[in-house]
Amino acid sequence: MPIAPFDLLSGEPKSIPFDQRLTCTIHEASEVTGLGRTKLYELIGAGQLTTITVGRRRLVLVSSLHALLHVTPSEPGGIKKVR
């Protein structure tokens, strides 16, 4: 029985939109944010990104990516500085 959601009519696997996913891999987080793996691991080490580990696999909580990259209009240029 498939674990991923699938379309009952076509039998094809459905992809979940990124914003609706709970987690993503480091590689996916790098692609979506434009940040390198090294910077992501620095942010994880600094406690700015939340991850979980399942077995040997580290997954980034998508909600922590949203929180990290949240843009607020009150900041100059509407961009939050991430260190």
PyMOL Python script that loads the backbone (N, CA, C, O; Angstrom):
from pymol import cmd

cmd.read_pdbstr("""\
ATOM      1  N   MET A   1       0.846  -1.184   0.000  1.00  0.00           N
ATOM      2  CA  MET A   1       0.000   0.000   0.000  1.00  0.00           C
ATOM      3  C   MET A   1       0.894   1.251   0.000  1.00  0.00           C
ATOM      4  O   MET A   1       1.793   1.353   0.835  1.00  0.00           O
ATOM      5  N   PRO A   2       0.665   2.205  -0.921  1.00  0.00           N
ATOM      6  CA  PRO A   2       1.517   3.387  -0.995  1.00  0.00           C
ATOM      7  C   PRO A   2       1.339   4.294   0.222  1.00  0.00           C
ATOM      8  O   PRO A   2       0.239   4.461   0.750  1.00  0.00           O
ATOM      9  N   ILE A   3       2.464   4.872   0.646  1.00  0.00           N
ATOM     10  CA  ILE A   3       2.434   5.792   1.780  1.00  0.00           C
ATOM     11  C   ILE A   3       2.119   7.211   1.300  1.00  0.00           C
ATOM     12  O   ILE A   3       1.394   7.949   1.968  1.00  0.00           O
ATOM     13  N   ALA A   4       2.664   7.588   0.147  1.00  0.00           N
ATOM     14  CA  ALA A   4       2.446   8.933  -0.385  1.00  0.00           C
ATOM     15  C   ALA A   4       1.020   9.054  -0.906  1.00  0.00           C
ATOM     16  O   ALA A   4       0.446   8.071  -1.375  1.00  0.00           O
ATOM     17  N   PRO A   5       0.436  10.265  -0.826  1.00  0.00           N
ATOM     18  CA  PRO A   5      -0.907  10.442  -1.374  1.00  0.00           C
ATOM     19  C   PRO A   5      -0.886  10.215  -2.881  1.00  0.00           C
ATOM     20  O   PRO A   5       0.101  10.517  -3.552  1.00  0.00           O
ATOM     21  N   PHE A   6      -1.983   9.682  -3.401  1.00  0.00           N
ATOM     22  CA  PHE A   6      -2.054   9.476  -4.839  1.00  0.00           C
ATOM     23  C   PHE A   6      -3.457   9.766  -5.331  1.00  0.00           C
ATOM     24  O   PHE A   6      -4.425   9.745  -4.571  1.00  0.00           O
ATOM     25  N   ASP A   7      -3.541  10.036  -6.621  1.00  0.00           N
ATOM     26  CA  ASP A   7      -4.809  10.344  -7.275  1.00  0.00           C
ATOM     27  C   ASP A   7      -5.538   9.038  -7.552  1.00  0.00           C
ATOM     28  O   ASP A   7      -5.015   8.171  -8.253  1.00  0.00           O
ATOM     29  N   LEU A   8      -6.736   8.890  -7.011  1.00  0.00           N
ATOM     30  CA  LEU A   8      -7.488   7.650  -7.168  1.00  0.00           C
ATOM     31  C   LEU A   8      -7.872   7.383  -8.618  1.00  0.00           C
ATOM     32  O   LEU A   8      -7.946   6.226  -9.031  1.00  0.00           O
ATOM     33  N   LEU A   9      -8.116   8.434  -9.397  1.00  0.00           N
ATOM     34  CA  LEU A   9      -8.535   8.241 -10.787  1.00  0.00           C
ATOM     35  C   LEU A   9      -7.389   7.774 -11.672  1.00  0.00           C
ATOM     36  O   LEU A   9      -7.559   6.842 -12.458  1.00  0.00           O
ATOM     37  N   SER A  10      -6.236   8.401 -11.558  1.00  0.00           N
ATOM     38  CA  SER A  10      -5.125   8.043 -12.438  1.00  0.00           C
ATOM     39  C   SER A  10      -4.168   7.048 -11.791  1.00  0.00           C
ATOM     40  O   SER A  10      -3.400   6.387 -12.489  1.00  0.00           O
ATOM     41  N   GLY A  11      -4.208   6.935 -10.460  1.00  0.00           N
ATOM     42  CA  GLY A  11      -3.277   6.053  -9.776  1.00  0.00           C
ATOM     43  C   GLY A  11      -1.878   6.640  -9.662  1.00  0.00           C
ATOM     44  O   GLY A  11      -0.959   5.982  -9.174  1.00  0.00           O
ATOM     45  N   GLU A  12      -1.720   7.889 -10.117  1.00  0.00           N
ATOM     46  CA  GLU A  12      -0.426   8.561 -10.072  1.00  0.00           C
ATOM     47  C   GLU A  12      -0.184   9.172  -8.692  1.00  0.00           C
ATOM     48  O   GLU A  12      -1.122   9.636  -8.042  1.00  0.00           O
ATOM     49  N   PRO A  13       1.081   9.173  -8.243  1.00  0.00           N
ATOM     50  CA  PRO A  13       1.381   9.836  -6.975  1.00  0.00           C
ATOM     51  C   PRO A  13       1.133  11.347  -7.080  1.00  0.00           C
ATOM     52  O   PRO A  13       1.420  11.955  -8.111  1.00  0.00           O
ATOM     53  N   LYS A  14       0.607  11.939  -6.025  1.00  0.00           N
ATOM     54  CA  LYS A  14       0.412  13.389  -5.970  1.00  0.00           C
ATOM     55  C   LYS A  14       1.599  13.984  -5.237  1.00  0.00           C
ATOM     56  O   LYS A  14       2.148  13.368  -4.324  1.00  0.00           O
ATOM     57  N   SER A  15       1.988  15.167  -5.634  1.00  0.00           N
ATOM     58  CA  SER A  15       3.014  15.852  -4.861  1.00  0.00           C
ATOM     59  C   SER A  15       2.314  16.874  -3.968  1.00  0.00           C
ATOM     60  O   SER A  15       1.372  17.547  -4.387  1.00  0.00           O
ATOM     61  N   ILE A  16       2.784  16.973  -2.757  1.00  0.00           N
ATOM     62  CA  ILE A  16       2.215  17.918  -1.801  1.00  0.00           C
ATOM     63  C   ILE A  16       2.920  19.252  -1.999  1.00  0.00           C
ATOM     64  O   ILE A  16       4.150  19.292  -2.032  1.00  0.00           O
ATOM     65  N   PRO A  17       2.171  20.351  -2.133  1.00  0.00           N
ATOM     66  CA  PRO A  17       2.819  21.658  -2.269  1.00  0.00           C
ATOM     67  C   PRO A  17       3.763  21.905  -1.095  1.00  0.00           C
ATOM     68  O   PRO A  17       3.467  21.536   0.041  1.00  0.00           O
ATOM     69  N   PHE A  18       4.897  22.530  -1.384  1.00  0.00           N
ATOM     70  CA  PHE A  18       5.946  22.698  -0.373  1.00  0.00           C
ATOM     71  C   PHE A  18       5.411  23.350   0.895  1.00  0.00           C
ATOM     72  O   PHE A  18       5.755  22.916   1.994  1.00  0.00           O
ATOM     73  N   ASP A  19       4.587  24.368   0.773  1.00  0.00           N
ATOM     74  CA  ASP A  19       4.053  25.076   1.939  1.00  0.00           C
ATOM     75  C   ASP A  19       3.205  24.184   2.837  1.00  0.00           C
ATOM     76  O   ASP A  19       3.047  24.473   4.023  1.00  0.00           O
ATOM     77  N   GLN A  20       2.662  23.111   2.288  1.00  0.00           N
ATOM     78  CA  GLN A  20       1.808  22.217   3.077  1.00  0.00           C
ATOM     79  C   GLN A  20       2.586  21.048   3.675  1.00  0.00           C
ATOM     80  O   GLN A  20       2.038  20.288   4.474  1.00  0.00           O
ATOM     81  N   ARG A  21       3.834  20.898   3.304  1.00  0.00           N
ATOM     82  CA  ARG A  21       4.640  19.813   3.844  1.00  0.00           C
ATOM     83  C   ARG A  21       5.058  20.121   5.271  1.00  0.00           C
ATOM     84  O   ARG A  21       5.182  21.288   5.643  1.00  0.00           O
ATOM     85  N   LEU A  22       5.273  19.107   6.058  1.00  0.00           N
ATOM     86  CA  LEU A  22       5.735  19.279   7.430  1.00  0.00           C
ATOM     87  C   LEU A  22       7.252  19.384   7.498  1.00  0.00           C
ATOM     88  O   LEU A  22       7.796  20.151   8.292  1.00  0.00           O
ATOM     89  N   THR A  23       7.929  18.607   6.660  1.00  0.00           N
ATOM     90  CA  THR A  23       9.389  18.589   6.683  1.00  0.00           C
ATOM     91  C   THR A  23       9.944  18.569   5.265  1.00  0.00           C
ATOM     92  O   THR A  23       9.226  18.338   4.292  1.00  0.00           O
ATOM     93  N   CYS A  24      11.249  18.821   5.185  1.00  0.00           N
ATOM     94  CA  CYS A  24      11.968  18.691   3.922  1.00  0.00           C
ATOM     95  C   CYS A  24      13.399  18.287   4.242  1.00  0.00           C
ATOM     96  O   CYS A  24      13.848  18.410   5.382  1.00  0.00           O
ATOM     97  N   THR A  25      14.103  17.810   3.242  1.00  0.00           N
ATOM     98  CA  THR A  25      15.499  17.432   3.445  1.00  0.00           C
ATOM     99  C   THR A  25      16.375  18.685   3.434  1.00  0.00           C
ATOM    100  O   THR A  25      15.930  19.764   3.044  1.00  0.00           O
ATOM    101  N   ILE A  26      17.610  18.526   3.862  1.00  0.00           N
ATOM    102  CA  ILE A  26      18.567  19.638   3.808  1.00  0.00           C
ATOM    103  C   ILE A  26      18.731  20.083   2.355  1.00  0.00           C
ATOM    104  O   ILE A  26      18.785  21.279   2.069  1.00  0.00           O
ATOM    105  N   HIS A  27      18.808  19.125   1.449  1.00  0.00           N
ATOM    106  CA  HIS A  27      18.967  19.440   0.030  1.00  0.00           C
ATOM    107  C   HIS A  27      17.785  20.277  -0.477  1.00  0.00           C
ATOM    108  O   HIS A  27      17.981  21.266  -1.183  1.00  0.00           O
ATOM    109  N   GLU A  28      16.560  19.880  -0.116  1.00  0.00           N
ATOM    110  CA  GLU A  28      15.376  20.629  -0.539  1.00  0.00           C
ATOM    111  C   GLU A  28      15.356  22.018   0.099  1.00  0.00           C
ATOM    112  O   GLU A  28      14.996  22.997  -0.555  1.00  0.00           O
ATOM    113  N   ALA A  29      15.740  22.105   1.369  1.00  0.00           N
ATOM    114  CA  ALA A  29      15.788  23.410   2.042  1.00  0.00           C
ATOM    115  C   ALA A  29      16.792  24.323   1.352  1.00  0.00           C
ATOM    116  O   ALA A  29      16.558  25.525   1.224  1.00  0.00           O
ATOM    117  N   SER A  30      17.900  23.759   0.911  1.00  0.00           N
ATOM    118  CA  SER A  30      18.915  24.533   0.194  1.00  0.00           C
ATOM    119  C   SER A  30      18.368  25.035  -1.135  1.00  0.00           C
ATOM    120  O   SER A  30      18.575  26.195  -1.491  1.00  0.00           O
ATOM    121  N   GLU A  31      17.676  24.177  -1.867  1.00  0.00           N
ATOM    122  CA  GLU A  31      17.099  24.575  -3.151  1.00  0.00           C
ATOM    123  C   GLU A  31      16.046  25.666  -3.000  1.00  0.00           C
ATOM    124  O   GLU A  31      16.007  26.614  -3.784  1.00  0.00           O
ATOM    125  N   VAL A  32      15.190  25.525  -1.985  1.00  0.00           N
ATOM    126  CA  VAL A  32      14.071  26.455  -1.817  1.00  0.00           C
ATOM    127  C   VAL A  32      14.541  27.820  -1.326  1.00  0.00           C
ATOM    128  O   VAL A  32      14.025  28.850  -1.759  1.00  0.00           O
ATOM    129  N   THR A  33      15.517  27.826  -0.425  1.00  0.00           N
ATOM    130  CA  THR A  33      15.964  29.090   0.161  1.00  0.00           C
ATOM    131  C   THR A  33      17.089  29.758  -0.612  1.00  0.00           C
ATOM    132  O   THR A  33      17.283  30.970  -0.517  1.00  0.00           O
ATOM    133  N   GLY A  34      17.825  28.967  -1.376  1.00  0.00           N
ATOM    134  CA  GLY A  34      18.989  29.523  -2.060  1.00  0.00           C
ATOM    135  C   GLY A  34      20.213  29.559  -1.170  1.00  0.00           C
ATOM    136  O   GLY A  34      21.259  30.070  -1.570  1.00  0.00           O
ATOM    137  N   LEU A  35      20.094  29.021   0.039  1.00  0.00           N
ATOM    138  CA  LEU A  35      21.218  28.968   0.973  1.00  0.00           C
ATOM    139  C   LEU A  35      21.986  27.671   0.761  1.00  0.00           C
ATOM    140  O   LEU A  35      21.410  26.653   0.376  1.00  0.00           O
ATOM    141  N   GLY A  36      23.280  27.717   1.013  1.00  0.00           N
ATOM    142  CA  GLY A  36      24.096  26.518   0.880  1.00  0.00           C
ATOM    143  C   GLY A  36      23.918  25.597   2.079  1.00  0.00           C
ATOM    144  O   GLY A  36      23.412  26.002   3.126  1.00  0.00           O
ATOM    145  N   ARG A  37      24.343  24.354   1.905  1.00  0.00           N
ATOM    146  CA  ARG A  37      24.238  23.365   2.973  1.00  0.00           C
ATOM    147  C   ARG A  37      25.011  23.807   4.216  1.00  0.00           C
ATOM    148  O   ARG A  37      24.541  23.629   5.340  1.00  0.00           O
ATOM    149  N   THR A  38      26.189  24.380   4.012  1.00  0.00           N
ATOM    150  CA  THR A  38      27.007  24.817   5.148  1.00  0.00           C
ATOM    151  C   THR A  38      26.269  25.866   5.970  1.00  0.00           C
ATOM    152  O   THR A  38      26.249  25.782   7.198  1.00  0.00           O
ATOM    153  N   LYS A  39      25.665  26.847   5.319  1.00  0.00           N
ATOM    154  CA  LYS A  39      24.928  27.894   6.027  1.00  0.00           C
ATOM    155  C   LYS A  39      23.723  27.298   6.747  1.00  0.00           C
ATOM    156  O   LYS A  39      23.422  27.692   7.873  1.00  0.00           O
ATOM    157  N   LEU A  40      23.030  26.355   6.112  1.00  0.00           N
ATOM    158  CA  LEU A  40      21.896  25.714   6.768  1.00  0.00           C
ATOM    159  C   LEU A  40      22.344  24.988   8.036  1.00  0.00           C
ATOM    160  O   LEU A  40      21.685  25.082   9.071  1.00  0.00           O
ATOM    161  N   TYR A  41      23.464  24.266   7.957  1.00  0.00           N
ATOM    162  CA  TYR A  41      23.959  23.570   9.145  1.00  0.00           C
ATOM    163  C   TYR A  41      24.406  24.559  10.221  1.00  0.00           C
ATOM    164  O   TYR A  41      24.265  24.273  11.410  1.00  0.00           O
ATOM    165  N   GLU A  42      24.941  25.713   9.829  1.00  0.00           N
ATOM    166  CA  GLU A  42      25.290  26.763  10.802  1.00  0.00           C
ATOM    167  C   GLU A  42      24.025  27.265  11.505  1.00  0.00           C
ATOM    168  O   GLU A  42      24.018  27.433  12.725  1.00  0.00           O
ATOM    169  N   LEU A  43      22.969  27.500  10.747  1.00  0.00           N
ATOM    170  CA  LEU A  43      21.703  27.967  11.316  1.00  0.00           C
ATOM    171  C   LEU A  43      21.092  26.910  12.236  1.00  0.00           C
ATOM    172  O   LEU A  43      20.505  27.243  13.266  1.00  0.00           O
ATOM    173  N   ILE A  44      21.228  25.650  11.866  1.00  0.00           N
ATOM    174  CA  ILE A  44      20.741  24.562  12.721  1.00  0.00           C
ATOM    175  C   ILE A  44      21.534  24.545  14.025  1.00  0.00           C
ATOM    176  O   ILE A  44      20.953  24.437  15.106  1.00  0.00           O
ATOM    177  N   GLY A  45      22.849  24.651  13.926  1.00  0.00           N
ATOM    178  CA  GLY A  45      23.714  24.664  15.112  1.00  0.00           C
ATOM    179  C   GLY A  45      23.430  25.847  16.033  1.00  0.00           C
ATOM    180  O   GLY A  45      23.551  25.741  17.253  1.00  0.00           O
ATOM    181  N   ALA A  46      23.047  26.985  15.427  1.00  0.00           N
ATOM    182  CA  ALA A  46      22.750  28.191  16.208  1.00  0.00           C
ATOM    183  C   ALA A  46      21.329  28.170  16.769  1.00  0.00           C
ATOM    184  O   ALA A  46      20.932  29.080  17.496  1.00  0.00           O
ATOM    185  N   GLY A  47      20.566  27.133  16.431  1.00  0.00           N
ATOM    186  CA  GLY A  47      19.197  27.034  16.937  1.00  0.00           C
ATOM    187  C   GLY A  47      18.186  27.866  16.165  1.00  0.00           C
ATOM    188  O   GLY A  47      17.067  28.070  16.635  1.00  0.00           O
ATOM    189  N   GLN A  48      18.564  28.351  14.987  1.00  0.00           N
ATOM    190  CA  GLN A  48      17.660  29.181  14.199  1.00  0.00           C
ATOM    191  C   GLN A  48      16.785  28.368  13.249  1.00  0.00           C
ATOM    192  O   GLN A  48      15.795  28.877  12.722  1.00  0.00           O
ATOM    193  N   LEU A  49      17.149  27.113  13.032  1.00  0.00           N
ATOM    194  CA  LEU A  49      16.351  26.193  12.220  1.00  0.00           C
ATOM    195  C   LEU A  49      16.099  24.951  13.056  1.00  0.00           C
ATOM    196  O   LEU A  49      17.003  24.452  13.727  1.00  0.00           O
ATOM    197  N   THR A  50      14.880  24.458  13.016  1.00  0.00           N
ATOM    198  CA  THR A  50      14.513  23.275  13.784  1.00  0.00           C
ATOM    199  C   THR A  50      14.521  22.054  12.863  1.00  0.00           C
ATOM    200  O   THR A  50      13.969  22.074  11.763  1.00  0.00           O
ATOM    201  N   THR A  51      15.162  21.001  13.345  1.00  0.00           N
ATOM    202  CA  THR A  51      15.209  19.766  12.581  1.00  0.00           C
ATOM    203  C   THR A  51      14.809  18.596  13.468  1.00  0.00           C
ATOM    204  O   THR A  51      14.805  18.692  14.695  1.00  0.00           O
ATOM    205  N   ILE A  52      14.475  17.500  12.819  1.00  0.00           N
ATOM    206  CA  ILE A  52      14.272  16.242  13.518  1.00  0.00           C
ATOM    207  C   ILE A  52      15.126  15.201  12.813  1.00  0.00           C
ATOM    208  O   ILE A  52      15.424  15.326  11.625  1.00  0.00           O
ATOM    209  N   THR A  53      15.508  14.192  13.544  1.00  0.00           N
ATOM    210  CA  THR A  53      16.287  13.118  12.955  1.00  0.00           C
ATOM    211  C   THR A  53      15.485  11.834  13.071  1.00  0.00           C
ATOM    212  O   THR A  53      15.031  11.456  14.151  1.00  0.00           O
ATOM    213  N   VAL A  54      15.326  11.181  11.946  1.00  0.00           N
ATOM    214  CA  VAL A  54      14.640   9.892  11.902  1.00  0.00           C
ATOM    215  C   VAL A  54      15.668   8.908  11.354  1.00  0.00           C
ATOM    216  O   VAL A  54      16.033   8.965  10.179  1.00  0.00           O
ATOM    217  N   GLY A  55      16.126   8.017  12.209  1.00  0.00           N
ATOM    218  CA  GLY A  55      17.220   7.139  11.811  1.00  0.00           C
ATOM    219  C   GLY A  55      18.451   7.985  11.567  1.00  0.00           C
ATOM    220  O   GLY A  55      18.907   8.702  12.458  1.00  0.00           O
ATOM    221  N   ARG A  56      18.987   7.904  10.369  1.00  0.00           N
ATOM    222  CA  ARG A  56      20.151   8.720  10.005  1.00  0.00           C
ATOM    223  C   ARG A  56      19.761   9.942   9.184  1.00  0.00           C
ATOM    224  O   ARG A  56      20.617  10.726   8.773  1.00  0.00           O
ATOM    225  N   ARG A  57      18.479  10.095   8.951  1.00  0.00           N
ATOM    226  CA  ARG A  57      18.009  11.180   8.080  1.00  0.00           C
ATOM    227  C   ARG A  57      17.616  12.406   8.892  1.00  0.00           C
ATOM    228  O   ARG A  57      16.821  12.309   9.827  1.00  0.00           O
ATOM    229  N   ARG A  58      18.170  13.551   8.537  1.00  0.00           N
ATOM    230  CA  ARG A  58      17.826  14.818   9.195  1.00  0.00           C
ATOM    231  C   ARG A  58      16.831  15.564   8.325  1.00  0.00           C
ATOM    232  O   ARG A  58      17.068  15.781   7.137  1.00  0.00           O
ATOM    233  N   LEU A  59      15.710  15.956   8.931  1.00  0.00           N
ATOM    234  CA  LEU A  59      14.660  16.675   8.218  1.00  0.00           C
ATOM    235  C   LEU A  59      14.456  18.040   8.854  1.00  0.00           C
ATOM    236  O   LEU A  59      14.430  18.171  10.077  1.00  0.00           O
ATOM    237  N   VAL A  60      14.314  19.039   8.021  1.00  0.00           N
ATOM    238  CA  VAL A  60      14.080  20.414   8.469  1.00  0.00           C
ATOM    239  C   VAL A  60      12.581  20.640   8.539  1.00  0.00           C
ATOM    240  O   VAL A  60      11.855  20.283   7.612  1.00  0.00           O
ATOM    241  N   LEU A  61      12.109  21.230   9.630  1.00  0.00           N
ATOM    242  CA  LEU A  61      10.694  21.582   9.726  1.00  0.00           C
ATOM    243  C   LEU A  61      10.442  22.771   8.799  1.00  0.00           C
ATOM    244  O   LEU A  61      11.096  23.807   8.915  1.00  0.00           O
ATOM    245  N   VAL A  62       9.508  22.615   7.897  1.00  0.00           N
ATOM    246  CA  VAL A  62       9.196  23.679   6.938  1.00  0.00           C
ATOM    247  C   VAL A  62       8.740  24.936   7.684  1.00  0.00           C
ATOM    248  O   VAL A  62       9.027  26.052   7.251  1.00  0.00           O
ATOM    249  N   SER A  63       8.038  24.759   8.796  1.00  0.00           N
ATOM    250  CA  SER A  63       7.588  25.920   9.579  1.00  0.00           C
ATOM    251  C   SER A  63       8.777  26.725  10.098  1.00  0.00           C
ATOM    252  O   SER A  63       8.676  27.945  10.226  1.00  0.00           O
ATOM    253  N   SER A  64       9.901  26.072  10.400  1.00  0.00           N
ATOM    254  CA  SER A  64      11.069  26.818  10.873  1.00  0.00           C
ATOM    255  C   SER A  64      11.732  27.577   9.720  1.00  0.00           C
ATOM    256  O   SER A  64      12.325  28.634   9.938  1.00  0.00           O
ATOM    257  N   LEU A  65      11.637  27.047   8.494  1.00  0.00           N
ATOM    258  CA  LEU A  65      12.128  27.802   7.333  1.00  0.00           C
ATOM    259  C   LEU A  65      11.291  29.054   7.127  1.00  0.00           C
ATOM    260  O   LEU A  65      11.823  30.130   6.853  1.00  0.00           O
ATOM    261  N   HIS A  66       9.963  28.906   7.263  1.00  0.00           N
ATOM    262  CA  HIS A  66       9.076  30.069   7.131  1.00  0.00           C
ATOM    263  C   HIS A  66       9.414  31.108   8.202  1.00  0.00           C
ATOM    264  O   HIS A  66       9.489  32.301   7.908  1.00  0.00           O
ATOM    265  N   ALA A  67       9.613  30.666   9.420  1.00  0.00           N
ATOM    266  CA  ALA A  67       9.925  31.591  10.516  1.00  0.00           C
ATOM    267  C   ALA A  67      11.269  32.276  10.292  1.00  0.00           C
ATOM    268  O   ALA A  67      11.410  33.471  10.550  1.00  0.00           O
ATOM    269  N   LEU A  68      12.251  31.526   9.816  1.00  0.00           N
ATOM    270  CA  LEU A  68      13.580  32.081   9.583  1.00  0.00           C
ATOM    271  C   LEU A  68      13.557  33.140   8.497  1.00  0.00           C
ATOM    272  O   LEU A  68      14.190  34.187   8.636  1.00  0.00           O
ATOM    273  N   LEU A  69      12.839  32.880   7.426  1.00  0.00           N
ATOM    274  CA  LEU A  69      12.856  33.771   6.266  1.00  0.00           C
ATOM    275  C   LEU A  69      11.673  34.724   6.217  1.00  0.00           C
ATOM    276  O   LEU A  69      11.429  35.364   5.194  1.00  0.00           O
ATOM    277  N   HIS A  70      10.936  34.822   7.321  1.00  0.00           N
ATOM    278  CA  HIS A  70       9.765  35.689   7.366  1.00  0.00           C
ATOM    279  C   HIS A  70      10.166  37.137   7.072  1.00  0.00           C
ATOM    280  O   HIS A  70      11.076  37.678   7.701  1.00  0.00           O
ATOM    281  N   VAL A  71       9.497  37.738   6.136  1.00  0.00           N
ATOM    282  CA  VAL A  71       9.768  39.127   5.758  1.00  0.00           C
ATOM    283  C   VAL A  71       8.736  40.011   6.441  1.00  0.00           C
ATOM    284  O   VAL A  71       7.533  39.771   6.334  1.00  0.00           O
ATOM    285  N   THR A  72       9.208  41.028   7.140  1.00  0.00           N
ATOM    286  CA  THR A  72       8.293  41.955   7.801  1.00  0.00           C
ATOM    287  C   THR A  72       8.478  43.349   7.226  1.00  0.00           C
ATOM    288  O   THR A  72       9.607  43.781   6.991  1.00  0.00           O
ATOM    289  N   PRO A  73       7.374  44.058   6.997  1.00  0.00           N
ATOM    290  CA  PRO A  73       7.467  45.388   6.403  1.00  0.00           C
ATOM    291  C   PRO A  73       8.118  46.417   7.318  1.00  0.00           C
ATOM    292  O   PRO A  73       8.547  47.466   6.838  1.00  0.00           O
ATOM    293  N   SER A  74       8.205  46.153   8.621  1.00  0.00           N
ATOM    294  CA  SER A  74       8.764  47.140   9.548  1.00  0.00           C
ATOM    295  C   SER A  74      10.284  47.243   9.455  1.00  0.00           C
ATOM    296  O   SER A  74      10.873  48.203   9.952  1.00  0.00           O
ATOM    297  N   GLU A  75      10.912  46.272   8.829  1.00  0.00           N
ATOM    298  CA  GLU A  75      12.360  46.297   8.712  1.00  0.00           C
ATOM    299  C   GLU A  75      12.767  46.992   7.421  1.00  0.00           C
ATOM    300  O   GLU A  75      12.019  46.968   6.444  1.00  0.00           O
ATOM    301  N   PRO A  76      13.952  47.615   7.405  1.00  0.00           N
ATOM    302  CA  PRO A  76      14.400  48.335   6.207  1.00  0.00           C
ATOM    303  C   PRO A  76      14.338  47.450   4.969  1.00  0.00           C
ATOM    304  O   PRO A  76      14.911  46.360   4.951  1.00  0.00           O
ATOM    305  N   GLY A  77      13.656  47.909   3.952  1.00  0.00           N
ATOM    306  CA  GLY A  77      13.538  47.153   2.719  1.00  0.00           C
ATOM    307  C   GLY A  77      12.637  45.937   2.822  1.00  0.00           C
ATOM    308  O   GLY A  77      12.488  45.181   1.863  1.00  0.00           O
ATOM    309  N   GLY A  78      12.035  45.752   3.994  1.00  0.00           N
ATOM    310  CA  GLY A  78      11.156  44.606   4.194  1.00  0.00           C
ATOM    311  C   GLY A  78      11.888  43.282   4.253  1.00  0.00           C
ATOM    312  O   GLY A  78      11.275  42.228   4.089  1.00  0.00           O
ATOM    313  N   ILE A  79      13.199  43.320   4.486  1.00  0.00           N
ATOM    314  CA  ILE A  79      13.984  42.083   4.505  1.00  0.00           C
ATOM    315  C   ILE A  79      14.568  41.878   5.888  1.00  0.00           C
ATOM    316  O   ILE A  79      15.151  42.790   6.475  1.00  0.00           O
ATOM    317  N   LYS A  80      14.405  40.670   6.400  1.00  0.00           N
ATOM    318  CA  LYS A  80      14.955  40.319   7.695  1.00  0.00           C
ATOM    319  C   LYS A  80      16.389  39.859   7.495  1.00  0.00           C
ATOM    320  O   LYS A  80      16.655  39.034   6.621  1.00  0.00           O
ATOM    321  N   LYS A  81      17.299  40.370   8.277  1.00  0.00           N
ATOM    322  CA  LYS A  81      18.689  39.972   8.158  1.00  0.00           C
ATOM    323  C   LYS A  81      18.898  38.660   8.907  1.00  0.00           C
ATOM    324  O   LYS A  81      18.558  38.549  10.085  1.00  0.00           O
ATOM    325  N   VAL A  82      19.453  37.675   8.222  1.00  0.00           N
ATOM    326  CA  VAL A  82      19.746  36.385   8.818  1.00  0.00           C
ATOM    327  C   VAL A  82      21.257  36.285   8.930  1.00  0.00           C
ATOM    328  O   VAL A  82      21.967  36.491   7.946  1.00  0.00           O
ATOM    329  N   ARG A  83      21.755  35.971  10.117  1.00  0.00           N
ATOM    330  CA  ARG A  83      23.210  35.891  10.315  1.00  0.00           C
ATOM    331  C   ARG A  83      23.684  34.487  10.259  1.00  0.00           C
ATOM    332  O   ARG A  83      24.880  34.233  10.406  1.00  0.00           O
TER     333      ARG A  83
END
""", "prot")
cmd.dss("prot")
cmd.show_as("cartoon", "prot")
cmd.util.cbc("prot")
cmd.orient("prot")
